[in-house]
């Protein structure tokens, strides 16, 4: 059965999520220095518009990753001849990532509203510590999703080896970083958008190739 337009666009949701990750980081303005507990009411208030935009990027990223999780599961499932394994694990991992993003949205709103409404620097300082490390909540999901996607893509020859092996390594680094062992967390944070964009392109190509092959088989039979 030919894919409809929505199904064809599913893999590109990862690229949207990657761009949103870049956007939320670039737009957020809560302090004058990159350190935990450094947020101030004056900085947050002076940049309310960009901070609101940063939260919007996180919301769109979470929605995009829910769609991307389905695309990853569909891709890995196509290479699993028997009972599904890696596809389900990867799907679950991306759902945990979205849960982590939802938590980031919560802390961001706490910071913004705490500064804009209460103007309480003492409370904002406490919130800022949790907010600074809030992205780490995604770590368990990212590590699981990367490793399962890498292993599943490699085992089924669905993704090139030059991509699957670094993906597995990135997952291991992410797990170490979430456990507090540097530099895994920092590496994962920086490379996440690049990985999502690259994965989207590779998955879209694989999907087109699979559709073309299936169509050709149907014609000959």
N, C-alpha and C positions, 0 to 999 in steps of 0.2 A: 504494500500500500504506500503511495507517495506521501511524503511529509507535507503538512500544511505550513503556512508561513511562520506561525508561532513556533512550531517545533524546529524549524530551520534556524530560527533566531535564538533558541535556547542557549547554545554555547556562548554567545556573545554577552550574556548577562554577567559572565565573569569579568570581561573587560570593563563593563560599566561599574562593577563593584571595585575593581582596581583603581579606576579614575576617581571614584568617590573616596577611596582611602587616601589618595593623594590630596584630594580637595579638603577633606576634614582636617588633615594635619596642617595644610597651608593656611586655612582660613581661621583656625582657632587662635584666639588671643586672650589669654587669661593672666599672663605674667610677663615680666621683662626679662626673665632668665629661665632657662630650661632646667628646673629643679623641683623636687617635691616640696609642697608647702609654700611655694613662691607666689601663688595667685593673690591678687589684690582687687578690691572692689573698684578702684579707679580704672585699672586696665580693662576689666571685664565690662564696665559701664561704657567706657570710651569706644569699645569695639562690639557693641551689642549686635549690630547687623551681621558682621562676619561670624560671630559666635553662633547666631541663629542659623546661618548658612552652613556652618560646620556640622551642627546637629542634623540639619536636613540631609547632608551628605551621608551621615551615618545611617539615617533611616532608609534612604534609597539603597545604600550598600547592603543593609540587612535584607531588604526585599529582593534585591538582585541575587544575593547568595542563596536564598531559598530556591530561586529558579535554577541557578547554577548547580545546586546540589542535585536537582532532578536530572540535569544534563549529564553530570558525572555518573550518576547511577545508571542512566540509560546506556552510556558508552561502555562502562565496565561490564554491565550485564550482558551486552552483546557478545563479549568474549568469554563468558562463563558458560560452558556447555552443560554443566550439571546444576547443582544447587548454588544459588547466589551466595557469595562470601564477601569479597572485597567491595563489591558495589554497595552492599548494605552498610558495611563498616564506614566507607567513605561518606555515604549519605548521612549517617549519624554524626560523623565528625563535623560536617559542614553545618548541621543543625546546632551543634554545640557552639560553633563559631558565631552563628547568628544570635544565640542566647547571650554570648559574651558581648556582642555589639549592642544588644538591648540594654545590658547593664551599663555600658559606656554612655548610652543616651541618658539613662537615669542619673548618673553622676554629673553629666554635663548640665542637665537641667537644674540639678541641685546647686551647681556652681553659679550658673547664670542668674537664677532666681534669688539665690542667697545674696548675690552682689547687687542685683538691680532693685530688689524689694527690701531686704533686711539691712543691707549695707553693714554687715557684721564681719569685720576682718578676722576676728578670732575664729568664728565658725567657718569662714571661708578657708582659713589656713588648714583646719582639720580636714575639710572636704577635699582640699587640694592634694593632700597626701594620697588619698584613695583614688582620686581622679587621675593623678599622674601615673599610677600603676594599673589603672582600670583596663587597659588593653590586654593585660596579662590573662584576664579571664577567658580570652579567646584561645590561649595557648594550648590547652589540652585538646580542644577540637581541631585546631590547625595541625598539631603534631599527628593526630590520628588520621585526619583527612589526607595529609600529604603522604604519609607512609602507605595507607591503603590505596590511594590513587596511583602512587608510583609502582607498588607491587602489582596491582591489578592491571595497570596499563602495560607493564613489562611482561607479565605472564601471558597475557592475551595478545601481545604484539600490537596493541591498539595505539600506543604512543611510542615515539622514537626513544631509543636507549639514552641518547644524550639528554633527554628531558626527564625520563623516569628515574634514573639513578640520582641526579641532583635533587629531585623531588623527595626521594627517600632520605637523603642526607639532610635536606632542609627540615624534614619532619623530625628527625633525630635531634637536630640543633634546637628546634622549637621546643621539644620536650625538655631538653637540658636547660634552656633559657627560662621556661616556666618554673622549673625547680630551683632557679636562682643561680645557675651556672653560666657565666658569660663565655662567649658573646652571643650565645644562641638566640636569646630573645631579641636583641638589637638587629641581628642579621635577618631574622624572620620578619620583623617590623619593616625593615627597609625593602626587602625583596618581595614581600607579599603582592604589591600591585603589579610588579613586572611578571611574577609568576602567573597571576590571574589573567593578564593580557595574553601572555604566551600560550597558556592552556586553552584560552578561548579560541585562538587562531588554529591551534593544532586539532582541537576537538571538532571545530567546524569543518576542517579539511577531511578529517576521518569520517565525519557524518556524511559529507557529500560523496566521498569515495564509496562508502557502504551503500548509499542510496543508488548510486550509479550501477554498482555491481549487482545489487538485488534486482534492479529494473532490467538489466541485461539478461539475467538468469530467467526472469519471468517471461521475457520475449521469446527466448530460445525454447522454453518449455511449453 
